[in-house]
């Protein structure tokens, strides 16, 4: 009996010691990190002990055995494949839950409505996802939308605005495909899969997306977009030039001379995208429209307005006649001149 009691005490002591060791291995942040930041790739199909081996080999955890035992204890939680980033010491429990939750390393890139493919390329390059030139090359692979828009010369207009998460292994081709997939998903929800003659103005699909891109660039107000679209449809029907400043900006972007503000001399730029010099829609989209602008192009407001000009409230003043439009333009110039005079002390003095 004494011998059994001794063995029981020895077993309890061993278990206690083992539990204490296990807790110490799991609870203390591991200081064995390499000086540089650590990226760890866990391939698909790796076993729990295999995951433990990879983490230990990369100095992320203190003990392969302790991590594997803790992982086996939580056998209902699957360890997820992917690339993980560790930039400071953490304990093994935190490592386990990070992998179990699939908190892989990603670049989060937000593509706002109205960005061009040049804007997107610059942002992806800035964030280290892929090179600008490579993205622009991928954005000219029109085979991705050949069934939707066989006339398209690039993917401009179809790179859908959204927030994207890219891993370090993302390529320009995969980024473009994700954006096209998003466009297709939204396009399907709009119920716009009909034949081209079913679109307003008998536009082909690429023309409708082109018109939506003009609407997107003209107004930031979602509630205004159907009305702006209605004005453009009216001008197209009458054969009047659209005279859309953003098309001139895009023409200059294509020419390698991007301009944030359009000046009078720019309105004469020699480009088929210049809607001051050429009637009808430009050859293709000038930006990537969001859902609201696509909806506006599909369901424009029925109106007799033919003109609009920016007002001082972030929207536009609409008019039916050129005389009314000219009055709106004069009013805007007066407001701008007044604001400049208030801001600029030199202008203010000159008025006295």
ROTORKOL-26499 format. One record per residue (C-alpha): residue in one letter; x negated, y, z; residue number from 1. Coordinates in nm, 4 decimals, always signed. Example, Ala and Ser with C-alpha at 12.3 -4.5 7.8 and 13.67 -1.06 7.14 Angstrom:
! ROTORKOL-26499
<rec res="a" x="-1.2300" y="-0.4500" z="+0.7800" n="1"/>
<rec res="s" x="-1.3670" y="-0.1060" z="+0.7140" n="2"/>
! end
This chain:
! ROTORKOL-26499
<rec res="x" x="+0.0000" y="+0.0000" z="+0.0000" n="1"/>
<rec res="x" x="-0.2835" y="+0.2353" z="+0.0852" n="2"/>
<rec res="x" x="-0.4427" y="+0.1561" z="-0.2481" n="3"/>
<rec res="x" x="-0.1180" y="+0.2302" z="-0.4349" n="4"/>
<rec res="x" x="-0.0804" y="+0.5550" z="-0.2441" n="5"/>
<rec res="x" x="-0.4359" y="+0.6532" z="-0.3358" n="6"/>
<rec res="x" x="-0.3758" y="+0.5763" z="-0.7014" n="7"/>
<rec res="x" x="-0.0531" y="+0.7788" z="-0.6945" n="8"/>
<rec res="x" x="-0.2359" y="+1.0743" z="-0.5454" n="9"/>
<rec res="x" x="-0.5100" y="+1.0359" z="-0.8055" n="10"/>
<rec res="x" x="-0.2523" y="+1.0274" z="-1.0826" n="11"/>
<rec res="x" x="-0.0767" y="+1.3369" z="-0.9468" n="12"/>
<rec res="x" x="-0.4090" y="+1.5164" z="-0.9168" n="13"/>
<rec res="x" x="-0.5015" y="+1.4170" z="-1.2728" n="14"/>
<rec res="x" x="-0.1685" y="+1.5348" z="-1.4043" n="15"/>
<rec res="x" x="-0.2000" y="+1.8584" z="-1.2120" n="16"/>
<rec res="x" x="-0.5504" y="+1.9099" z="-1.3412" n="17"/>
<rec res="x" x="-0.4406" y="+1.8302" z="-1.6941" n="18"/>
<rec res="x" x="-0.1490" y="+2.0713" z="-1.6706" n="19"/>
<rec res="x" x="-0.3781" y="+2.3392" z="-1.5305" n="20"/>
<rec res="x" x="-0.6267" y="+2.2832" z="-1.8123" n="21"/>
<rec res="x" x="-0.3519" y="+2.2896" z="-2.0745" n="22"/>
<rec res="x" x="-0.2086" y="+2.6118" z="-1.9345" n="23"/>
<rec res="x" x="-0.5513" y="+2.7760" z="-1.9306" n="24"/>
<rec res="x" x="-0.6118" y="+2.6793" z="-2.2938" n="25"/>
<rec res="x" x="-0.2714" y="+2.8064" z="-2.4055" n="26"/>
<rec res="x" x="-0.2328" y="+3.1215" z="-2.1961" n="27"/>
<rec res="x" x="-0.5600" y="+3.3044" z="-2.2315" n="28"/>
<rec res="x" x="-0.6198" y="+3.5042" z="-2.5495" n="29"/>
<rec res="x" x="-0.9079" y="+3.3460" z="-2.7320" n="30"/>
<rec res="x" x="-1.2183" y="+3.5608" z="-2.7578" n="31"/>
<rec res="x" x="-1.3821" y="+3.3527" z="-3.0250" n="32"/>
<rec res="x" x="-1.2566" y="+3.5690" z="-3.3091" n="33"/>
<rec res="x" x="-1.4991" y="+3.6521" z="-3.5828" n="34"/>
<rec res="x" x="-1.5848" y="+4.0225" z="-3.6042" n="35"/>
<rec res="x" x="-1.3838" y="+4.0613" z="-3.9235" n="36"/>
<rec res="x" x="-1.0080" y="+4.0288" z="-3.9531" n="37"/>
<rec res="x" x="-0.9004" y="+3.6684" z="-3.9976" n="38"/>
<rec res="x" x="-0.6711" y="+3.5396" z="-4.2712" n="39"/>
<rec res="x" x="-0.5621" y="+3.1783" z="-4.2288" n="40"/>
<rec res="x" x="-0.3930" y="+2.9825" z="-4.5051" n="41"/>
<rec res="x" x="-0.1767" y="+2.6863" z="-4.4052" n="42"/>
<rec res="x" x="-0.0943" y="+2.4731" z="-4.7111" n="43"/>
<rec res="x" x="+0.2447" y="+2.3111" z="-4.7632" n="44"/>
<rec res="x" x="+0.2688" y="+1.9628" z="-4.6132" n="45"/>
<rec res="x" x="+0.0038" y="+2.0165" z="-4.3441" n="46"/>
<rec res="x" x="+0.0664" y="+1.8085" z="-4.0304" n="47"/>
<rec res="x" x="+0.0845" y="+1.9649" z="-3.6828" n="48"/>
<rec res="x" x="-0.2612" y="+1.8351" z="-3.5988" n="49"/>
<rec res="x" x="-0.3824" y="+1.9581" z="-3.9353" n="50"/>
<rec res="x" x="-0.2504" y="+2.3057" z="-3.8550" n="51"/>
<rec res="x" x="-0.4296" y="+2.2911" z="-3.5198" n="52"/>
<rec res="x" x="-0.7548" y="+2.1951" z="-3.6955" n="53"/>
<rec res="x" x="-0.7273" y="+2.4857" z="-3.9445" n="54"/>
<rec res="x" x="-0.6580" y="+2.7361" z="-3.6654" n="55"/>
<rec res="x" x="-0.9462" y="+2.6099" z="-3.4540" n="56"/>
<rec res="x" x="-1.1838" y="+2.6110" z="-3.7501" n="57"/>
<rec res="x" x="-1.0981" y="+2.9762" z="-3.8071" n="58"/>
<rec res="x" x="-1.1530" y="+3.0669" z="-3.4373" n="59"/>
<rec res="x" x="-0.7886" y="+3.1622" z="-3.3830" n="60"/>
<rec res="x" x="-0.7171" y="+2.9148" z="-3.1008" n="61"/>
<rec res="x" x="-0.9297" y="+2.7930" z="-2.8138" n="62"/>
<rec res="x" x="-0.8432" y="+2.4216" z="-2.8253" n="63"/>
<rec res="x" x="-0.7187" y="+2.2044" z="-3.1098" n="64"/>
<rec res="x" x="-0.5908" y="+1.9451" z="-2.8608" n="65"/>
<rec res="x" x="-0.4006" y="+2.1955" z="-2.6465" n="66"/>
<rec res="x" x="-0.2354" y="+2.3568" z="-2.9493" n="67"/>
<rec res="x" x="-0.1392" y="+2.0184" z="-3.0957" n="68"/>
<rec res="x" x="+0.0102" y="+1.9003" z="-2.7648" n="69"/>
<rec res="x" x="+0.2089" y="+2.2237" z="-2.7278" n="70"/>
<rec res="x" x="+0.3236" y="+2.1894" z="-3.0886" n="71"/>
<rec res="x" x="+0.4321" y="+1.8275" z="-3.0346" n="72"/>
<rec res="x" x="+0.6248" y="+1.9336" z="-2.7235" n="73"/>
<rec res="x" x="+0.8207" y="+2.1764" z="-2.9473" n="74"/>
<rec res="x" x="+0.8732" y="+1.9157" z="-3.2180" n="75"/>
<rec res="x" x="+1.2049" y="+2.0702" z="-3.3231" n="76"/>
<rec res="x" x="+1.0190" y="+2.3803" z="-3.4453" n="77"/>
<rec res="x" x="+0.8659" y="+2.3293" z="-3.7884" n="78"/>
<rec res="x" x="+0.5299" y="+2.4941" z="-3.8548" n="79"/>
<rec res="x" x="+0.5627" y="+2.6910" z="-4.1767" n="80"/>
<rec res="x" x="+0.3135" y="+2.7106" z="-4.4594" n="81"/>
<rec res="x" x="+0.1729" y="+3.0429" z="-4.5742" n="82"/>
<rec res="x" x="-0.1027" y="+3.2930" z="-4.5113" n="83"/>
<rec res="x" x="-0.1281" y="+3.4410" z="-4.1610" n="84"/>
<rec res="x" x="-0.3229" y="+3.7443" z="-4.0451" n="85"/>
<rec res="x" x="-0.4876" y="+3.7840" z="-3.7045" n="86"/>
<rec res="x" x="-0.6557" y="+4.1146" z="-3.6262" n="87"/>
<rec res="x" x="-0.7015" y="+4.0724" z="-3.2489" n="88"/>
<rec res="x" x="-0.7262" y="+3.7879" z="-2.9952" n="89"/>
<rec res="x" x="-0.3938" y="+3.6265" z="-2.9005" n="90"/>
<rec res="x" x="-0.3130" y="+3.3221" z="-2.6921" n="91"/>
<rec res="x" x="-0.2220" y="+2.9882" z="-2.8445" n="92"/>
<rec res="x" x="+0.1440" y="+3.0161" z="-2.7519" n="93"/>
<rec res="x" x="+0.1702" y="+3.3391" z="-2.9526" n="94"/>
<rec res="x" x="-0.0105" y="+3.1741" z="-3.2429" n="95"/>
<rec res="x" x="+0.2321" y="+2.8817" z="-3.2343" n="96"/>
<rec res="x" x="+0.5423" y="+3.1001" z="-3.2399" n="97"/>
<rec res="x" x="+0.4003" y="+3.3173" z="-3.5170" n="98"/>
<rec res="x" x="+0.3517" y="+3.0108" z="-3.7372" n="99"/>
<rec res="x" x="+0.6818" y="+2.8509" z="-3.6301" n="100"/>
<rec res="x" x="+0.8685" y="+3.1699" z="-3.7255" n="101"/>
<rec res="x" x="+0.6879" y="+3.1953" z="-4.0572" n="102"/>
<rec res="x" x="+0.5531" y="+3.5459" z="-3.9915" n="103"/>
<rec res="x" x="+0.3242" y="+3.5330" z="-4.2919" n="104"/>
<rec res="x" x="+0.1136" y="+3.8254" z="-4.4058" n="105"/>
<rec res="x" x="+0.2852" y="+4.0412" z="-4.6668" n="106"/>
<rec res="x" x="+0.2528" y="+4.3791" z="-4.8348" n="107"/>
<rec res="x" x="+0.5829" y="+4.5631" z="-4.8035" n="108"/>
<rec res="x" x="+0.6365" y="+4.7846" z="-5.1068" n="109"/>
<rec res="x" x="+0.9390" y="+5.0097" z="-5.1449" n="110"/>
<rec res="x" x="+1.0333" y="+5.1049" z="-5.4999" n="111"/>
<rec res="x" x="+1.2716" y="+5.4035" z="-5.4819" n="112"/>
<rec res="x" x="+1.5483" y="+5.4592" z="-5.7350" n="113"/>
<rec res="x" x="+1.4250" y="+5.6630" z="-6.0286" n="114"/>
<rec res="x" x="+1.0614" y="+5.5565" z="-6.0178" n="115"/>
<rec res="x" x="+0.8972" y="+5.4841" z="-6.3519" n="116"/>
<rec res="x" x="+0.6839" y="+5.1811" z="-6.4251" n="117"/>
<rec res="x" x="+0.3841" y="+5.4171" z="-6.3908" n="118"/>
<rec res="x" x="+0.4919" y="+5.5111" z="-6.0367" n="119"/>
<rec res="x" x="+0.5361" y="+5.1445" z="-5.9427" n="120"/>
<rec res="x" x="+0.1983" y="+5.0503" z="-6.0926" n="121"/>
<rec res="x" x="+0.0249" y="+5.3245" z="-5.8935" n="122"/>
<rec res="x" x="+0.1886" y="+5.2162" z="-5.5655" n="123"/>
<rec res="x" x="+0.1046" y="+4.8476" z="-5.6135" n="124"/>
<rec res="x" x="-0.2530" y="+4.9449" z="-5.6912" n="125"/>
<rec res="x" x="-0.2688" y="+5.1698" z="-5.3831" n="126"/>
<rec res="x" x="-0.1460" y="+4.8869" z="-5.1605" n="127"/>
<rec res="x" x="-0.3858" y="+4.6360" z="-5.3137" n="128"/>
<rec res="x" x="-0.1163" y="+4.4097" z="-5.4588" n="129"/>
<rec res="x" x="-0.2428" y="+4.4314" z="-5.8158" n="130"/>
<rec res="x" x="-0.4270" y="+4.6687" z="-6.0487" n="131"/>
<rec res="x" x="-0.2387" y="+4.9511" z="-6.2168" n="132"/>
<rec res="x" x="-0.3474" y="+4.8536" z="-6.5679" n="133"/>
<rec res="x" x="-0.2543" y="+4.4886" z="-6.5101" n="134"/>
<rec res="x" x="+0.0936" y="+4.5820" z="-6.3880" n="135"/>
<rec res="x" x="+0.1553" y="+4.8068" z="-6.6891" n="136"/>
<rec res="x" x="+0.0455" y="+4.5227" z="-6.9170" n="137"/>
<rec res="x" x="+0.2869" y="+4.2850" z="-6.7419" n="138"/>
<rec res="x" x="+0.5616" y="+4.5495" z="-6.7700" n="139"/>
<rec res="x" x="+0.5388" y="+4.5218" z="-7.1491" n="140"/>
<rec res="x" x="+0.6269" y="+4.1504" z="-7.1558" n="141"/>
<rec res="x" x="+0.9769" y="+4.1975" z="-7.2929" n="142"/>
<rec res="x" x="+1.0314" y="+3.8219" z="-7.3238" n="143"/>
<rec res="x" x="+1.1635" y="+3.8426" z="-6.9659" n="144"/>
<rec res="x" x="+1.4686" y="+4.0392" z="-7.0852" n="145"/>
<rec res="x" x="+1.4905" y="+3.9215" z="-7.4466" n="146"/>
<rec res="x" x="+1.8345" y="+3.7727" z="-7.3848" n="147"/>
<rec res="x" x="+1.9647" y="+4.0964" z="-7.2323" n="148"/>
<rec res="x" x="+1.7904" y="+4.3625" z="-7.4375" n="149"/>
<rec res="x" x="+1.6177" y="+4.2285" z="-7.7498" n="150"/>
<rec res="x" x="+1.5490" y="+4.5869" z="-7.8656" n="151"/>
<rec res="x" x="+1.3533" y="+4.6809" z="-7.5520" n="152"/>
<rec res="x" x="+0.9878" y="+4.7771" z="-7.6013" n="153"/>
<rec res="x" x="+0.8988" y="+4.7529" z="-7.2320" n="154"/>
<rec res="x" x="+1.0559" y="+4.6546" z="-6.9006" n="155"/>
<rec res="x" x="+1.1133" y="+5.0175" z="-6.8049" n="156"/>
<rec res="x" x="+1.4659" y="+5.0462" z="-6.6684" n="157"/>
<rec res="x" x="+1.4799" y="+4.6796" z="-6.5634" n="158"/>
<rec res="x" x="+1.2271" y="+4.6888" z="-6.2742" n="159"/>
<rec res="x" x="+1.4947" y="+4.7117" z="-6.0107" n="160"/>
<rec res="x" x="+1.4406" y="+4.9544" z="-5.7191" n="161"/>
<rec res="x" x="+1.4274" y="+4.7753" z="-5.3846" n="162"/>
<rec res="x" x="+1.1937" y="+4.6853" z="-5.0981" n="163"/>
<rec res="x" x="+0.9674" y="+4.3943" z="-5.1859" n="164"/>
<rec res="x" x="+0.7352" y="+4.1759" z="-4.9810" n="165"/>
<rec res="x" x="+0.4284" y="+4.0437" z="-5.1601" n="166"/>
<rec res="x" x="+0.1678" y="+3.8020" z="-5.0280" n="167"/>
<rec res="x" x="-0.2021" y="+3.8521" z="-5.0937" n="168"/>
<rec res="x" x="-0.1745" y="+3.5946" z="-5.3705" n="169"/>
<rec res="x" x="+0.0931" y="+3.7894" z="-5.5572" n="170"/>
<rec res="x" x="+0.0135" y="+3.8747" z="-5.9188" n="171"/>
<rec res="x" x="+0.1381" y="+4.1506" z="-6.1427" n="172"/>
<rec res="x" x="+0.3345" y="+3.8925" z="-6.3399" n="173"/>
<rec res="x" x="+0.5047" y="+3.7583" z="-6.0263" n="174"/>
<rec res="x" x="+0.5841" y="+4.1133" z="-5.9068" n="175"/>
<rec res="x" x="+0.7449" y="+4.1993" z="-6.2402" n="176"/>
<rec res="x" x="+0.9473" y="+3.8771" z="-6.2391" n="177"/>
<rec res="x" x="+1.0800" y="+3.9518" z="-5.8891" n="178"/>
<rec res="x" x="+1.1999" y="+4.2946" z="-6.0020" n="179"/>
<rec res="x" x="+1.3641" y="+4.1552" z="-6.3145" n="180"/>
<rec res="x" x="+1.5380" y="+3.8873" z="-6.1059" n="181"/>
<rec res="x" x="+1.6773" y="+4.1612" z="-5.8811" n="182"/>
<rec res="x" x="+1.8040" y="+4.3526" z="-6.1844" n="183"/>
<rec res="x" x="+1.9789" y="+4.0430" z="-6.3157" n="184"/>
<rec res="x" x="+2.1395" y="+3.9754" z="-5.9768" n="185"/>
<rec res="x" x="+2.2756" y="+4.3312" z="-5.9522" n="186"/>
<rec res="x" x="+2.3797" y="+4.3360" z="-6.3168" n="187"/>
<rec res="x" x="+2.5827" y="+4.0206" z="-6.2586" n="188"/>
<rec res="x" x="+2.7627" y="+4.1781" z="-5.9612" n="189"/>
<rec res="x" x="+2.8597" y="+4.4717" z="-6.1832" n="190"/>
<rec res="x" x="+3.0482" y="+4.2351" z="-6.4118" n="191"/>
<rec res="x" x="+2.8633" y="+4.3823" z="-6.7086" n="192"/>
<rec res="x" x="+2.7836" y="+4.0636" z="-6.8969" n="193"/>
<rec res="x" x="+3.0148" y="+4.1399" z="-7.1901" n="194"/>
<rec res="x" x="+2.9245" y="+4.2001" z="-7.5519" n="195"/>
<rec res="x" x="+2.7603" y="+4.5355" z="-7.6361" n="196"/>
<rec res="x" x="+3.0776" y="+4.6759" z="-7.7986" n="197"/>
<rec res="x" x="+3.2517" y="+4.6467" z="-7.4634" n="198"/>
<rec res="x" x="+3.0231" y="+4.9066" z="-7.3051" n="199"/>
<rec res="x" x="+3.1305" y="+5.2742" z="-7.3029" n="200"/>
<rec res="x" x="+3.0441" y="+5.4571" z="-7.6235" n="201"/>
<rec res="x" x="+2.9747" y="+5.1227" z="-7.7948" n="202"/>
<rec res="x" x="+2.6251" y="+5.1341" z="-7.6487" n="203"/>
<rec res="x" x="+2.3933" y="+4.8355" z="-7.6556" n="204"/>
<rec res="x" x="+2.2837" y="+4.7157" z="-7.3138" n="205"/>
<rec res="x" x="+1.9397" y="+4.8773" z="-7.3364" n="206"/>
<rec res="x" x="+2.1066" y="+5.2054" z="-7.4342" n="207"/>
<rec res="x" x="+2.3401" y="+5.1845" z="-7.1375" n="208"/>
<rec res="x" x="+2.0424" y="+5.1289" z="-6.9038" n="209"/>
<rec res="x" x="+1.8706" y="+5.4205" z="-7.0783" n="210"/>
<rec res="x" x="+2.1675" y="+5.6458" z="-7.0073" n="211"/>
<rec res="x" x="+2.1734" y="+5.5244" z="-6.6456" n="212"/>
<rec res="x" x="+1.8059" y="+5.6189" z="-6.6137" n="213"/>
<rec res="x" x="+1.8833" y="+5.9731" z="-6.7310" n="214"/>
<rec res="x" x="+2.1627" y="+5.9971" z="-6.4755" n="215"/>
<rec res="x" x="+1.9280" y="+5.8645" z="-6.2052" n="216"/>
<rec res="x" x="+1.6664" y="+6.1283" z="-6.2765" n="217"/>
<rec res="x" x="+1.9137" y="+6.4156" z="-6.3097" n="218"/>
<rec res="x" x="+2.0868" y="+6.3937" z="-5.9719" n="219"/>
<rec res="x" x="+2.0089" y="+6.2498" z="-5.6290" n="220"/>
<rec res="x" x="+2.3774" y="+6.2601" z="-5.5315" n="221"/>
<rec res="x" x="+2.5540" y="+5.9278" z="-5.5839" n="222"/>
<rec res="x" x="+2.8957" y="+6.0943" z="-5.5957" n="223"/>
<rec res="x" x="+2.7816" y="+6.3184" z="-5.8833" n="224"/>
<rec res="x" x="+2.6462" y="+6.0444" z="-6.1053" n="225"/>
<rec res="x" x="+2.9709" y="+5.9373" z="-6.2781" n="226"/>
<rec res="x" x="+3.0341" y="+6.3035" z="-6.3684" n="227"/>
<rec res="x" x="+2.6810" y="+6.3500" z="-6.5046" n="228"/>
<rec res="x" x="+2.7292" y="+6.0298" z="-6.7061" n="229"/>
<rec res="x" x="+3.0585" y="+6.1703" z="-6.8375" n="230"/>
<rec res="x" x="+2.8819" y="+6.4852" z="-6.9586" n="231"/>
<rec res="x" x="+2.6176" y="+6.2804" z="-7.1395" n="232"/>
<rec res="x" x="+2.8817" y="+6.0646" z="-7.3085" n="233"/>
<rec res="x" x="+3.0636" y="+6.3808" z="-7.4226" n="234"/>
<rec res="x" x="+2.7466" y="+6.5245" z="-7.5741" n="235"/>
<rec res="x" x="+2.6643" y="+6.1968" z="-7.7460" n="236"/>
<rec res="x" x="+3.0154" y="+6.1820" z="-7.8931" n="237"/>
<rec res="x" x="+2.9872" y="+6.5382" z="-8.0267" n="238"/>
<rec res="x" x="+2.6351" y="+6.4854" z="-8.1575" n="239"/>
<rec res="x" x="+2.4895" y="+6.7556" z="-7.9298" n="240"/>
<rec res="x" x="+2.1327" y="+6.7122" z="-7.8030" n="241"/>
<rec res="x" x="+2.1278" y="+6.5866" z="-7.4451" n="242"/>
<rec res="x" x="+1.8636" y="+6.8435" z="-7.3421" n="243"/>
<rec res="x" x="+1.7603" y="+6.6401" z="-7.0391" n="244"/>
<rec res="x" x="+1.4430" y="+6.7713" z="-6.8715" n="245"/>
<rec res="x" x="+1.3385" y="+6.4313" z="-6.7246" n="246"/>
<rec res="x" x="+1.3070" y="+6.2918" z="-7.0794" n="247"/>
<rec res="x" x="+1.0487" y="+6.5609" z="-7.1495" n="248"/>
<rec res="x" x="+0.8648" y="+6.4679" z="-6.8311" n="249"/>
<rec res="x" x="+0.8606" y="+6.1048" z="-6.9439" n="250"/>
<rec res="x" x="+0.7335" y="+6.2035" z="-7.2888" n="251"/>
<rec res="x" x="+0.4446" y="+6.3842" z="-7.1239" n="252"/>
<rec res="x" x="+0.3787" y="+6.0860" z="-6.8959" n="253"/>
<rec res="x" x="+0.3519" y="+5.8623" z="-7.2024" n="254"/>
<rec res="x" x="+0.1122" y="+6.1120" z="-7.3569" n="255"/>
<rec res="x" x="-0.1069" y="+6.0962" z="-7.0473" n="256"/>
<rec res="x" x="-0.0165" y="+6.4446" z="-6.9222" n="257"/>
<rec res="x" x="+0.2340" y="+6.3953" z="-6.6381" n="258"/>
<rec res="x" x="+0.4084" y="+6.7117" z="-6.5191" n="259"/>
<rec res="x" x="+0.6288" y="+6.7526" z="-6.2116" n="260"/>
<rec res="x" x="+0.7859" y="+7.0711" z="-6.3482" n="261"/>
<rec res="x" x="+0.8980" y="+7.1263" z="-6.7063" n="262"/>
<rec res="x" x="+0.7983" y="+7.4584" z="-6.8618" n="263"/>
<rec res="x" x="+0.9414" y="+7.6244" z="-7.1730" n="264"/>
<rec res="x" x="+0.6397" y="+7.5235" z="-7.3813" n="265"/>
<rec res="x" x="+0.6890" y="+7.1579" z="-7.2796" n="266"/>
<rec res="x" x="+1.0334" y="+7.1502" z="-7.4414" n="267"/>
<rec res="x" x="+0.8618" y="+7.1418" z="-7.7811" n="268"/>
<rec res="x" x="+0.6485" y="+6.8341" z="-7.7077" n="269"/>
<rec res="x" x="+0.6390" y="+6.6040" z="-8.0100" n="270"/>
<rec res="x" x="+0.7962" y="+6.2820" z="-7.8866" n="271"/>
<rec res="x" x="+1.1061" y="+6.0761" z="-7.9653" n="272"/>
<rec res="x" x="+1.1748" y="+6.0957" z="-7.5899" n="273"/>
<rec res="x" x="+1.2174" y="+6.4735" z="-7.6101" n="274"/>
<rec res="x" x="+1.5962" y="+6.5150" z="-7.6045" n="275"/>
<rec res="x" x="+1.5619" y="+6.8868" z="-7.6798" n="276"/>
<rec res="x" x="+1.4076" y="+6.8079" z="-8.0176" n="277"/>
<rec res="x" x="+1.5929" y="+6.4839" z="-8.0939" n="278"/>
<rec res="x" x="+1.9651" y="+6.4126" z="-8.0771" n="279"/>
<rec res="x" x="+2.1043" y="+6.1010" z="-7.9143" n="280"/>
<rec res="x" x="+1.9499" y="+5.8846" z="-7.6464" n="281"/>
<rec res="x" x="+1.5719" y="+5.8450" z="-7.6188" n="282"/>
<rec res="x" x="+1.4226" y="+5.5172" z="-7.7508" n="283"/>
<rec res="x" x="+1.4411" y="+5.3517" z="-7.4094" n="284"/>
<rec res="x" x="+1.4855" y="+5.4091" z="-7.0346" n="285"/>
<rec res="x" x="+1.2795" y="+5.6837" z="-6.8723" n="286"/>
<rec res="x" x="+1.2945" y="+5.5347" z="-6.5190" n="287"/>
<rec res="x" x="+1.4372" y="+5.2448" z="-6.3252" n="288"/>
<rec res="x" x="+1.7937" y="+5.3232" z="-6.2170" n="289"/>
<rec res="x" x="+1.9599" y="+5.1920" z="-5.9044" n="290"/>
<rec res="x" x="+2.3011" y="+5.0335" z="-5.8734" n="291"/>
<rec res="x" x="+2.4914" y="+5.3649" z="-5.8364" n="292"/>
<rec res="x" x="+2.3529" y="+5.4995" z="-6.1637" n="293"/>
<rec res="x" x="+2.4220" y="+5.1737" z="-6.3464" n="294"/>
<rec res="x" x="+2.7791" y="+5.1874" z="-6.2195" n="295"/>
<rec res="x" x="+2.8078" y="+5.5487" z="-6.3345" n="296"/>
<rec res="x" x="+2.6906" y="+5.4573" z="-6.6854" n="297"/>
<rec res="x" x="+2.9425" y="+5.1712" z="-6.6952" n="298"/>
<rec res="x" x="+3.2304" y="+5.3781" z="-6.5559" n="299"/>
<rec res="x" x="+3.1727" y="+5.7474" z="-6.6328" n="300"/>
<rec res="x" x="+3.4171" y="+6.0108" z="-6.5148" n="301"/>
<rec res="x" x="+3.6560" y="+6.1249" z="-6.7883" n="302"/>
<rec res="x" x="+3.5878" y="+6.4979" z="-6.8136" n="303"/>
<rec res="x" x="+3.5718" y="+6.7849" z="-7.0596" n="304"/>
<rec res="x" x="+3.2504" y="+6.9209" z="-6.9086" n="305"/>
<rec res="x" x="+2.9634" y="+6.9599" z="-7.1549" n="306"/>
<rec res="x" x="+2.6992" y="+7.1299" z="-6.9409" n="307"/>
<rec res="x" x="+2.5506" y="+7.1205" z="-6.5942" n="308"/>
<rec res="x" x="+2.2731" y="+7.3031" z="-6.4136" n="309"/>
<rec res="x" x="+2.1238" y="+7.2595" z="-6.0680" n="310"/>
<rec res="x" x="+2.2724" y="+7.4605" z="-5.7838" n="311"/>
<rec res="x" x="+2.1128" y="+7.5613" z="-5.4528" n="312"/>
<rec res="x" x="+2.2754" y="+7.2764" z="-5.2596" n="313"/>
<rec res="x" x="+2.0921" y="+6.9810" z="-5.4143" n="314"/>
<rec res="x" x="+2.3677" y="+6.9156" z="-5.6673" n="315"/>
<rec res="x" x="+2.4887" y="+7.0703" z="-5.9930" n="316"/>
<rec res="x" x="+2.7320" y="+7.3277" z="-6.1276" n="317"/>
<rec res="x" x="+2.9343" y="+7.1897" z="-6.4202" n="318"/>
<rec res="x" x="+3.0881" y="+7.3885" z="-6.7055" n="319"/>
<rec res="x" x="+3.3000" y="+7.3391" z="-7.0159" n="320"/>
<rec res="x" x="+3.1660" y="+7.6200" z="-7.2356" n="321"/>
<rec res="x" x="+2.8235" y="+7.7575" z="-7.3158" n="322"/>
<rec res="x" x="+2.9249" y="+8.1003" z="-7.1840" n="323"/>
<rec res="x" x="+3.0239" y="+7.9503" z="-6.8496" n="324"/>
<rec res="x" x="+2.7032" y="+7.7479" z="-6.8425" n="325"/>
<rec res="x" x="+2.4931" y="+8.0580" z="-6.9095" n="326"/>
<rec res="x" x="+2.6617" y="+8.2319" z="-6.6158" n="327"/>
<rec res="x" x="+2.5760" y="+7.9357" z="-6.3932" n="328"/>
<rec res="x" x="+2.2156" y="+7.9471" z="-6.5116" n="329"/>
<rec res="x" x="+2.1959" y="+8.3224" z="-6.4434" n="330"/>
<rec res="x" x="+2.3420" y="+8.2673" z="-6.0942" n="331"/>
<rec res="x" x="+2.0834" y="+7.9976" z="-6.0211" n="332"/>
<rec res="x" x="+1.7967" y="+8.2198" z="-6.1382" n="333"/>
<rec res="x" x="+1.9214" y="+8.4981" z="-5.9135" n="334"/>
<rec res="x" x="+1.9324" y="+8.2636" z="-5.6155" n="335"/>
<rec res="x" x="+1.5827" y="+8.1342" z="-5.6913" n="336"/>
<rec res="x" x="+1.4504" y="+8.4890" z="-5.7276" n="337"/>
<rec res="x" x="+1.6087" y="+8.5880" z="-5.3968" n="338"/>
<rec res="x" x="+1.4606" y="+8.2852" z="-5.2192" n="339"/>
<rec res="x" x="+1.1183" y="+8.3605" z="-5.3667" n="340"/>
<rec res="x" x="+1.1417" y="+8.7207" z="-5.2510" n="341"/>
<rec res="x" x="+1.2255" y="+8.6107" z="-4.8965" n="342"/>
<rec res="x" x="+0.9395" y="+8.3612" z="-4.8838" n="343"/>
<rec res="x" x="+0.6785" y="+8.5740" z="-5.0617" n="344"/>
<rec res="x" x="+0.5900" y="+8.8925" z="-4.8646" n="345"/>
<rec res="x" x="+0.4278" y="+9.0446" z="-5.1748" n="346"/>
<rec res="x" x="+0.7502" y="+9.0055" z="-5.3733" n="347"/>
<rec res="x" x="+0.9465" y="+9.1538" z="-5.0856" n="348"/>
<rec res="x" x="+0.7306" y="+9.4635" z="-5.0728" n="349"/>
<rec res="x" x="+0.7547" y="+9.5120" z="-5.4455" n="350"/>
<rec res="x" x="+1.1345" y="+9.5503" z="-5.4167" n="351"/>
<rec res="x" x="+1.1188" y="+9.8526" z="-5.1833" n="352"/>
! end
